[in-house]
Amino acid sequence: MVYISRHVSILYFNLKFIDIYSYHSSQVTVLLGNGNGTFGMPINFSIEYLLDSSQMVAIDTDQDHILDLAIIDGKNNYITFILGNGDGSFREGTRIRGCYSYLHMISVGDFNDDMIMDIALLCYADGYVSIYLGDGDGSFPTKIRLYTENDQPMTIAIGDFNGDNHSDVAISHTITRTMGVFIGYGNGSFEKQKKSFSGGGYNANYMIFSDFNADGKQDMIVSYEVRNFFKVFLGHGDGTFSEKARFSFGLSGISGEVTKDFNRDGYLDIATVINSPYSVVIFFGDGDGQFQNYTISFKEDSHRTYSISAGDFNDDGYEDIIITHSNSYSFDIFLNTGQCNFNTNISIP
C-alpha cells in the first residue's frame, strides 16, 4: 500500500518534471512526475529510528546539486537528514539534536551568506530559535540561538524583510500573541527581536512572505488558529509591517495555504484549503495588497483536507493545486485549465 501522508510537497527530484514527496511515520514516499499530470510508481524509503515525523523540508546539505531531506522527529527532538541520489531514492545521512523539548518547526535559509544552506529550528517549549550553519559537507557544526524574550514561538518563516539581501527570521508567539522579526547581518548573527505588530489576539498558524503590492518590499499573509480569515500586512522595508486588509472564507479555519500566480496576470494569488465547506478558496491578487476570491468545491466525503501545495504537474505553464487528507492516505490534484478553472481532478492512490 502507498502511504501518502497528510504532509505533501513538490520538488524536482529527478531534475526533469515536478515530483511529489510525502512522509508518514517512519517512511518517506516519492512519486516522480511524468510531465502530463501522472506519476510513476512510488519510491519508498524507511527510517528505522524515526518515531514521529512532524515536518520535512528539502535542502541540498552536501553541495552536490541534488536535493536532500531534513525531517523533524518530534518525539526525540532530533533532525534526521536523508541524502538524495538524484533519481528519487535516498541514503541515510546525519542526525542532530534540535531542541531540549518540543521541536516544533523547521525552515531553511542562508544566514551567513556563504552560499551554503543553513537550517532554523523552532523550539516551542524552550522559547528560542536554533540556527545551525551548514558546512556544505552535510554537517551543521555551528549553532546560534535566538531567544524570544520569555515567549513561546509558534511559527517561523525566512525572508529578507529590510531589503539588505540578508536572510531574516520571522516568528509568531503564543503567549503574547504577537509577531517578531530578527534582522540578519549576513554573518550568522542577528539584531535583537523587533515586535512591530500584533497577531490581533489570535495565535498565528501560517505565515507567508512575498511582495503582494509590487513595491519591492516583503509583505506578509497571516492566518490564525481556528479562525476563518487571514490578514495582509504590508512591509515597510525595515522589518516592520502594517495591517492592510482582512479576508474571510467558509466556516472554519485554514488547513493550509500556498502563494502562486494562478491566473498568470503578474500578481501573486493565495490558495487556501478549508474543511467547512470542503473547498479550496483562491484569492486572486490585484497587485495592491487586495484580493478577489474564487472557490473550488469538491466532494464532501469523509476525507478531511489537511494541507495544500502547488506546481505545474502537466507542464502547460499553469500552476496546478494538490491537497492532502487527514484521515485517508491520499491526495487530490486539480489541474489548472488556464481560465481560472480547476475542473480536472486526479486522485492518488
MILOFI-229909 format. One record per residue (C-alpha): residue in three letters; z, x, y. Coordinates in Angstrom, 1 decimal. Last residue first. Layout:
% residues N
{node ala, {Z, X, Y}}
...
END
This chain:
% residues 349
{node pro, {-4.9, -3.9, 6.5}}
{node ile, {-5.8, -3.9, 9.3}}
{node ser, {-7.0, -7.0, 11.3}}
{node ile, {-10.2, -6.8, 13.4}}
{node asn, {-10.6, -9.4, 16.1}}
{node thr, {-13.7, -9.9, 18.3}}
{node asn, {-13.1, -12.1, 21.3}}
{node phe, {-11.9, -9.6, 23.8}}
{node asn, {-13.6, -10.9, 27.0}}
{node cys, {-13.6, -9.3, 30.4}}
{node gln, {-17.4, -9.2, 30.1}}
{node gly, {-17.7, -5.8, 28.5}}
{node thr, {-17.3, -7.2, 25.0}}
{node asn, {-13.9, -5.5, 24.5}}
{node leu, {-13.0, -5.3, 20.8}}
{node phe, {-9.5, -6.7, 19.9}}
{node ile, {-7.9, -4.7, 17.1}}
{node asp, {-5.0, -6.1, 15.1}}
{node phe, {-2.2, -4.3, 13.3}}
{node ser, {-0.4, -4.4, 10.0}}
{node tyr, {3.0, -3.6, 8.4}}
{node ser, {4.5, -7.0, 8.9}}
{node asn, {7.7, -8.0, 10.7}}
{node ser, {7.3, -6.0, 14.0}}
{node his, {3.5, -6.4, 14.5}}
{node thr, {1.1, -4.0, 16.0}}
{node ile, {-1.5, -4.4, 18.8}}
{node ile, {-4.8, -2.6, 19.4}}
{node ile, {-7.0, -3.1, 22.5}}
{node asp, {-10.5, -2.0, 23.3}}
{node glu, {-11.7, 0.1, 26.3}}
{node tyr, {-15.4, -0.2, 27.0}}
{node gly, {-17.9, 2.7, 26.7}}
{node asp, {-19.6, 1.4, 23.5}}
{node asp, {-18.0, 3.9, 21.1}}
{node asn, {-16.6, 1.3, 18.7}}
{node phe, {-12.9, 2.1, 19.0}}
{node asp, {-12.8, 2.8, 22.7}}
{node gly, {-9.1, 3.1, 23.3}}
{node ala, {-6.0, 1.0, 23.9}}
{node ser, {-2.3, 0.7, 22.8}}
{node ile, {0.1, -2.1, 22.2}}
{node ser, {3.5, -2.6, 20.6}}
{node tyr, {5.7, -5.2, 18.9}}
{node thr, {4.0, -8.5, 18.3}}
{node arg, {5.7, -10.9, 16.0}}
{node his, {3.7, -11.7, 12.9}}
{node ser, {5.0, -15.1, 11.6}}
{node asp, {1.9, -16.9, 12.9}}
{node glu, {0.7, -17.8, 16.3}}
{node lys, {-3.0, -16.8, 16.1}}
{node phe, {-4.2, -15.1, 19.2}}
{node ser, {-4.3, -15.7, 22.9}}
{node ile, {-5.9, -13.2, 25.3}}
{node thr, {-4.7, -13.9, 28.8}}
{node tyr, {-6.2, -12.8, 32.2}}
{node asn, {-4.1, -11.8, 35.2}}
{node gln, {-5.1, -10.8, 38.7}}
{node phe, {-3.4, -7.7, 40.1}}
{node gln, {-2.2, -6.2, 43.4}}
{node gly, {-1.5, -2.5, 44.0}}
{node asp, {-4.4, -2.2, 46.4}}
{node gly, {-7.1, -1.1, 43.9}}
{node asp, {-7.8, -4.7, 42.8}}
{node gly, {-6.1, -4.3, 39.4}}
{node phe, {-6.8, -6.6, 36.5}}
{node phe, {-3.6, -7.8, 34.8}}
{node ile, {-4.3, -8.2, 31.1}}
{node val, {-2.0, -10.5, 29.1}}
{node val, {-1.9, -10.1, 25.3}}
{node ser, {-0.7, -13.2, 23.5}}
{node tyr, {1.9, -14.8, 21.2}}
{node pro, {3.5, -17.3, 23.5}}
{node ser, {6.2, -16.2, 23.7}}
{node asn, {5.9, -12.8, 22.0}}
{node ile, {4.4, -10.7, 24.7}}
{node val, {1.8, -7.8, 24.9}}
{node thr, {0.9, -6.2, 28.2}}
{node ala, {-2.4, -4.8, 29.4}}
{node ile, {-2.5, -3.2, 32.9}}
{node asp, {-5.6, -2.5, 34.9}}
{node leu, {-6.7, 0.6, 36.8}}
{node tyr, {-9.5, 0.3, 39.3}}
{node gly, {-13.0, 1.7, 39.0}}
{node asp, {-14.6, -1.6, 38.2}}
{node arg, {-14.9, -0.7, 34.5}}
{node asn, {-13.5, -4.1, 33.2}}
{node phe, {-10.7, -2.5, 31.0}}
{node asp, {-9.8, 0.3, 33.4}}
{node lys, {-6.7, 1.4, 31.4}}
{node thr, {-2.9, 1.1, 31.5}}
{node val, {-0.8, 0.2, 28.5}}
{node glu, {2.1, -2.2, 27.9}}
{node gly, {4.6, -3.0, 25.2}}
{node ser, {6.9, -5.7, 23.8}}
{node ile, {7.2, -7.3, 27.2}}
{node gly, {9.8, -10.0, 27.7}}
{node ser, {9.6, -13.7, 27.0}}
{node leu, {8.3, -16.9, 28.5}}
{node gly, {4.8, -16.0, 29.5}}
{node phe, {3.9, -13.8, 32.5}}
{node ser, {5.3, -12.8, 35.9}}
{node phe, {4.1, -10.2, 38.4}}
{node arg, {6.3, -8.6, 41.1}}
{node ala, {4.9, -6.7, 44.2}}
{node lys, {5.2, -3.6, 46.3}}
{node glu, {8.6, -2.1, 45.7}}
{node ser, {9.0, 1.3, 47.4}}
{node phe, {9.0, 4.7, 45.8}}
{node thr, {10.4, 8.2, 46.3}}
{node gly, {9.2, 11.5, 44.7}}
{node asp, {7.6, 12.8, 47.9}}
{node gly, {4.2, 11.2, 47.6}}
{node his, {5.2, 7.8, 49.0}}
{node gly, {4.8, 6.1, 45.7}}
{node leu, {4.1, 2.4, 45.4}}
{node phe, {6.4, 0.4, 43.1}}
{node val, {4.9, -2.5, 41.1}}
{node lys, {7.3, -4.7, 39.3}}
{node phe, {7.1, -6.4, 35.8}}
{node phe, {7.9, -9.9, 34.7}}
{node asn, {9.2, -11.9, 31.7}}
{node arg, {12.6, -10.3, 31.3}}
{node val, {14.3, -9.3, 28.0}}
{node glu, {14.5, -5.6, 29.2}}
{node tyr, {12.5, -4.9, 32.3}}
{node ser, {9.0, -3.8, 33.1}}
{node val, {8.4, -1.0, 35.6}}
{node ile, {4.9, 0.0, 37.0}}
{node met, {4.9, 3.1, 39.1}}
{node asp, {2.8, 4.8, 41.7}}
{node gln, {1.5, 8.4, 41.9}}
{node lys, {-0.2, 9.3, 45.1}}
{node gly, {-3.9, 9.8, 45.7}}
{node asp, {-4.3, 6.6, 47.9}}
{node ala, {-6.2, 4.6, 45.3}}
{node asn, {-3.7, 1.7, 45.1}}
{node phe, {-2.7, 1.9, 41.5}}
{node asp, {-2.4, 5.7, 41.2}}
{node ser, {-0.6, 6.2, 37.8}}
{node phe, {2.9, 6.0, 36.4}}
{node ile, {4.1, 3.7, 33.6}}
{node met, {7.7, 2.8, 33.0}}
{node tyr, {8.9, 0.6, 30.2}}
{node asn, {12.4, -0.7, 29.1}}
{node ala, {14.0, -0.9, 32.5}}
{node asn, {17.5, -2.4, 32.6}}
{node tyr, {18.0, -5.1, 35.1}}
{node gly, {19.8, -5.4, 38.5}}
{node gly, {16.6, -4.8, 40.5}}
{node gly, {15.9, -1.4, 39.0}}
{node ser, {16.8, 0.2, 42.3}}
{node phe, {15.1, 2.8, 44.3}}
{node ser, {15.5, 6.4, 45.5}}
{node lys, {17.9, 7.9, 43.1}}
{node lys, {16.7, 11.5, 43.5}}
{node gln, {18.0, 14.0, 40.8}}
{node lys, {18.8, 17.5, 41.8}}
{node glu, {15.7, 19.6, 42.0}}
{node phe, {14.2, 21.1, 38.9}}
{node ser, {13.8, 24.3, 36.9}}
{node gly, {11.2, 25.2, 34.3}}
{node asn, {9.1, 27.3, 36.7}}
{node gly, {6.8, 24.6, 38.1}}
{node tyr, {9.4, 23.5, 40.7}}
{node gly, {10.0, 20.1, 39.1}}
{node ile, {11.2, 17.1, 41.0}}
{node phe, {13.8, 15.1, 39.0}}
{node val, {13.4, 11.4, 39.7}}
{node gly, {15.8, 8.5, 39.3}}
{node met, {15.8, 4.8, 38.6}}
{node thr, {18.7, 2.5, 38.9}}
{node arg, {20.5, 0.1, 36.5}}
{node thr, {23.9, 1.7, 37.4}}
{node ile, {25.0, 1.8, 33.8}}
{node thr, {21.6, 1.7, 32.1}}
{node his, {19.7, 4.4, 34.0}}
{node ser, {15.9, 4.8, 34.3}}
{node ile, {14.2, 8.2, 34.2}}
{node ala, {11.5, 10.1, 36.0}}
{node val, {10.7, 13.8, 35.3}}
{node asp, {8.3, 16.0, 37.4}}
{node ser, {5.4, 18.2, 36.3}}
{node his, {4.0, 20.5, 39.0}}
{node asn, {0.7, 19.9, 40.9}}
{node asp, {2.6, 19.6, 44.3}}
{node gly, {1.7, 16.0, 44.8}}
{node asn, {5.3, 14.6, 45.0}}
{node phe, {5.4, 12.4, 41.9}}
{node asp, {3.5, 14.6, 39.5}}
{node gly, {4.2, 12.8, 36.2}}
{node ile, {6.4, 12.5, 33.2}}
{node ala, {8.2, 9.4, 32.0}}
{node ile, {11.7, 8.6, 30.6}}
{node thr, {13.6, 5.5, 29.5}}
{node met, {17.3, 4.7, 29.0}}
{node pro, {19.3, 7.4, 30.7}}
{node gln, {23.1, 6.9, 30.6}}
{node asp, {25.0, 7.6, 33.8}}
{node asn, {27.7, 10.1, 34.6}}
{node glu, {25.5, 12.1, 37.0}}
{node thr, {22.2, 12.1, 35.1}}
{node tyr, {22.2, 15.7, 34.0}}
{node leu, {19.0, 17.7, 33.5}}
{node arg, {19.5, 20.2, 30.7}}
{node ile, {17.3, 23.2, 30.0}}
{node lys, {16.5, 24.8, 26.6}}
{node thr, {14.3, 27.8, 25.9}}
{node pro, {13.4, 28.6, 22.3}}
{node phe, {10.7, 25.9, 21.6}}
{node ser, {8.7, 27.2, 18.7}}
{node gly, {5.2, 26.2, 17.5}}
{node asp, {3.6, 29.5, 18.5}}
{node gly, {2.8, 28.5, 22.1}}
{node asp, {6.3, 29.4, 23.4}}
{node gly, {7.3, 25.9, 24.3}}
{node leu, {10.0, 25.0, 26.8}}
{node tyr, {12.5, 22.5, 25.6}}
{node ile, {13.9, 20.2, 28.3}}
{node ser, {17.0, 18.2, 27.4}}
{node val, {17.6, 15.0, 29.5}}
{node tyr, {21.3, 14.1, 30.1}}
{node gly, {23.9, 11.4, 29.6}}
{node asp, {25.2, 12.3, 26.1}}
{node ala, {24.8, 8.7, 24.9}}
{node tyr, {21.2, 8.5, 25.9}}
{node cys, {19.8, 12.0, 25.2}}
{node leu, {16.2, 11.7, 26.5}}
{node leu, {14.2, 14.6, 25.2}}
{node ala, {11.6, 16.4, 27.3}}
{node ile, {9.0, 18.5, 25.5}}
{node asp, {6.9, 21.5, 26.5}}
{node met, {3.1, 22.0, 26.4}}
{node ile, {1.7, 25.5, 27.0}}
{node met, {-0.5, 26.0, 30.1}}
{node asp, {2.2, 28.4, 31.6}}
{node asp, {3.0, 26.0, 34.4}}
{node asn, {6.8, 25.9, 33.7}}
{node phe, {7.2, 22.2, 33.0}}
{node asp, {4.1, 21.5, 31.1}}
{node gly, {4.6, 17.9, 29.9}}
{node val, {5.6, 15.8, 26.9}}
{node ser, {8.0, 12.9, 26.3}}
{node ile, {10.6, 12.0, 23.8}}
{node met, {13.1, 9.1, 23.5}}
{node his, {16.5, 8.1, 22.2}}
{node leu, {18.3, 11.0, 20.7}}
{node tyr, {21.6, 9.2, 20.1}}
{node ser, {24.3, 11.9, 19.7}}
{node tyr, {24.5, 15.7, 20.1}}
{node cys, {20.9, 15.8, 21.2}}
{node gly, {17.6, 17.3, 20.1}}
{node arg, {18.4, 19.7, 17.2}}
{node ile, {15.1, 21.4, 16.3}}
{node arg, {12.8, 21.1, 13.3}}
{node thr, {9.9, 23.4, 12.5}}
{node gly, {6.5, 22.7, 11.0}}
{node glu, {5.3, 20.9, 7.8}}
{node arg, {1.6, 20.6, 7.1}}
{node phe, {-0.8, 17.8, 8.3}}
{node ser, {-4.0, 15.9, 7.4}}
{node gly, {-6.3, 14.2, 9.9}}
{node asp, {-9.1, 16.8, 9.5}}
{node gly, {-7.9, 19.3, 12.2}}
{node asn, {-5.1, 20.8, 10.2}}
{node gly, {-2.3, 19.2, 12.3}}
{node leu, {1.2, 20.6, 12.3}}
{node ile, {4.3, 18.5, 11.7}}
{node phe, {7.2, 18.8, 14.0}}
{node thr, {10.6, 17.2, 13.4}}
{node ile, {12.9, 16.5, 16.4}}
{node tyr, {16.5, 16.1, 15.4}}
{node asn, {19.2, 13.5, 16.3}}
{node asn, {20.1, 13.0, 12.6}}
{node lys, {19.9, 9.2, 12.6}}
{node gly, {17.1, 9.0, 15.3}}
{node asp, {14.7, 11.4, 13.6}}
{node ile, {12.3, 11.7, 16.5}}
{node ile, {8.8, 12.9, 15.6}}
{node ala, {6.7, 15.6, 17.2}}
{node leu, {3.1, 15.5, 16.0}}
{node asp, {0.3, 18.2, 16.1}}
{node leu, {-3.1, 18.0, 17.7}}
{node ile, {-5.6, 20.8, 17.1}}
{node his, {-6.5, 23.2, 19.9}}
{node asp, {-4.9, 26.1, 18.1}}
{node gln, {-2.3, 26.5, 20.8}}
{node asp, {0.7, 26.3, 18.5}}
{node thr, {2.5, 23.1, 19.7}}
{node asp, {-0.5, 21.0, 20.5}}
{node ile, {1.3, 17.7, 21.2}}
{node ala, {1.2, 14.2, 19.9}}
{node val, {4.2, 11.9, 20.3}}
{node met, {6.4, 10.0, 17.8}}
{node gln, {9.3, 7.6, 18.2}}
{node ser, {12.0, 6.0, 16.0}}
{node ser, {11.6, 7.8, 12.7}}
{node asp, {14.7, 7.2, 10.6}}
{node leu, {15.5, 9.4, 7.7}}
{node leu, {13.1, 12.4, 7.9}}
{node tyr, {14.2, 14.8, 5.1}}
{node glu, {11.3, 14.0, 2.8}}
{node ile, {8.5, 14.0, 5.3}}
{node ser, {5.6, 12.2, 3.7}}
{node phe, {2.0, 12.5, 4.9}}
{node asn, {-0.5, 9.7, 4.4}}
{node ile, {-4.3, 9.7, 5.1}}
{node pro, {-5.6, 6.1, 5.2}}
{node met, {-9.1, 5.3, 4.1}}
{node gly, {-11.7, 5.4, 6.8}}
{node phe, {-11.8, 3.2, 9.9}}
{node thr, {-14.0, 0.5, 11.5}}
{node gly, {-14.6, -0.3, 15.1}}
{node asn, {-18.0, 1.5, 15.1}}
{node gly, {-17.0, 5.1, 15.8}}
{node asn, {-16.0, 5.8, 12.2}}
{node gly, {-12.3, 6.2, 13.1}}
{node leu, {-9.9, 8.3, 11.0}}
{node leu, {-6.8, 6.4, 9.9}}
{node val, {-3.6, 8.5, 9.9}}
{node thr, {-0.3, 7.4, 8.3}}
{node val, {3.0, 9.2, 8.8}}
{node gln, {5.8, 8.6, 6.3}}
{node ser, {9.6, 9.0, 6.4}}
{node ser, {10.4, 5.5, 7.9}}
{node his, {7.1, 4.1, 9.0}}
{node tyr, {4.7, 6.0, 11.2}}
{node ser, {1.3, 5.4, 12.8}}
{node tyr, {-1.8, 7.3, 13.8}}
{node ile, {-5.1, 5.8, 14.8}}
{node asp, {-8.3, 7.7, 15.3}}
{node ile, {-10.8, 7.8, 18.1}}
{node phe, {-14.1, 9.4, 17.2}}
{node lys, {-15.1, 13.0, 16.8}}
{node leu, {-12.4, 15.7, 17.1}}
{node asn, {-10.9, 14.8, 13.7}}
{node phe, {-7.5, 13.9, 15.1}}
{node tyr, {-8.8, 12.4, 18.3}}
{node leu, {-6.0, 10.1, 19.4}}
{node ile, {-4.6, 6.6, 19.1}}
{node ser, {-1.1, 5.3, 18.9}}
{node val, {0.9, 3.0, 16.7}}
{node his, {4.6, 2.0, 16.4}}
{node arg, {5.4, -1.2, 14.5}}
{node ser, {4.4, 0.9, 11.5}}
{node ile, {1.3, 0.6, 9.3}}
{node tyr, {2.4, 1.1, 5.7}}
{node val, {-0.7, 1.2, 3.5}}
{node met, {0.0, 0.0, 0.0}}
END
